[in-house]
Amino acid sequence: MNTQKKNYALPIAMMFALFFMIAFVTGLQNPMGVIVKNQFGASNLLSQLGNLANFIAYAFMGIPAGMLLQKIGYKKTALSAIIVGFSGVAITLLSGQVASFGVYLLGAFVSGLAMCMLNAVVNPLLNGLGSNEKKGNQLLQFGGTINSIGATIAPVLVGYLMGANEATRTIAKANPALFLVMGIFVLTFLVLYFVTIPEPHITKQKEKVKDKHSALSFRHFVLGMIAIFIYVGVEVGIPNIANLFMTTSLIDGGLGIDPTIAGTVVGTYWFLMLIGRFTGGIFGARISGKSMLISVTSLGLVFVLLAMLIPTDSMINMPVFKSDISFGFAQVPLNIMFLILCGLCTSVMWGSIFSLATSGLGKYTAAASGLFMMMVCGGGILPAFQGWIADMAGYITSYWIVFAGIAYMLFYALYGSKNVNLDIKTE
């Protein structure tokens, strides 16, 4: 047992590094929404198109990613994803040089293809390295902690690079962050190339008899796919729309908060996700994913409801995570604080849903991972829809989308996550 843990230490560390990359690159789309809204005069809906392009890529790449896992394995899929990711960030860098919204969207889409591939690798691999559902969930929560570090740094760093001068908020100003990402991609590729990665759930021999079952034969997995579609939309929509709400002028229905300050507030959301995931990792071996999901969805419903009911003129000095890796205070409406506190709730939802949805799938896990990643496109679709609602009815009203999404995840935790297809052979 000890030898096994020792042998898996380096692969687990590499998966954690990839988790960081996924979050940092994905997290760039949050402050980029504020940038393109200023640079190209975009509406709330159009400002979310980069985020939509990033996540809609999952719908295109989800199934191919699962097929790649089955054909070439985890390591080669990850290496391929890093090359694609480097290309996507390079295109985003180019969009700043040519000042093209279309090129920016292309960069976001290509980056999304890579993030889908990486997610298809790290989630089933970490979950599979756990000896049981609780251990698998624990590894995913610790991986999610590293993920949250990347997500915390991205909006804070880009917000700092933008500065207070609205006229200079352009994609080109974010170049230092893009160069940083490209450098990390190169370093990660070189290290991963020389690391041995285990290949669980990969079938070496070709089966001539067609299996009449698939991952979609499991009800709890299908309902879990819907849950993850909604979850990613909720996780991304809460801070993205809050960022737009804070940085939009008072005349246009926003709060008129400086983007640098708003960046620290949004960064705090991701920092709270870090805290939640780290805590979930510590207790993950003792608390089931189902219990975690029930607890955080119930609390999340309360936070979102309070955010919608409390008047925006009720202010509070909120502790925030600053760009110089310190803590300070920012004066924001009380309902913004409750939205940011949702980070504690969304923190453990991904790992809990993934472990519940893939529990008991056995040989269907690799294909299931690809299908699962396809549903991550919800992270682009739901925030875009929420942005449209914000254009039509106001920012606060748009959070009813979030409330309904969390309510479904509570249903999944209570009833939908039970495996009722135990008669299907998975080995």
Order of alpha helices (4+ residues) and beta strands (2+ residues): alpha-alpha-alpha-alpha-alpha-alpha-alpha-alpha-alpha-alpha-beta-beta-alpha-alpha-alpha-alpha-alpha
